[in-house]
Amino acid sequence: MKFADISCRYPSTLPVLTNLCELARIAEINAEEMYLHKSESLQLLYVAAERTHGQLRRFAEEAGIGSSDVGTRGGQYGGSPALHLNNGNAHYSL
């Protein structure tokens, strides 16, 4: 299933689920670009990876997660939701 197959909007009352959906959308777009399309050169693949990294950094900043927020803001989520978002973001970054 792709993001384009889903016709409903993000749930506005569930911010954790909304952020998980956004993370999945970022993963889908960039996985297609890096793995389904043949790159002409390693440089093009590197550019795609850098673009992915930038999108993930912006997502983490907006969601209040990631290593830059540990111990400072504490993010907008506490406990398990923050852990899931951090883990998803970190695993996709790898």
Buried (B, 14 or more C-beta within 10 A) or exposed (E): EEEEEEEEEBEEEEBBEBBBBBBEBBBBBBEEBBEEEEBEEEEBBEEBEEBBEEBBBEBBEEBBBBEEBEEEEEBBBEEEBBEBBBEBBBEBEE
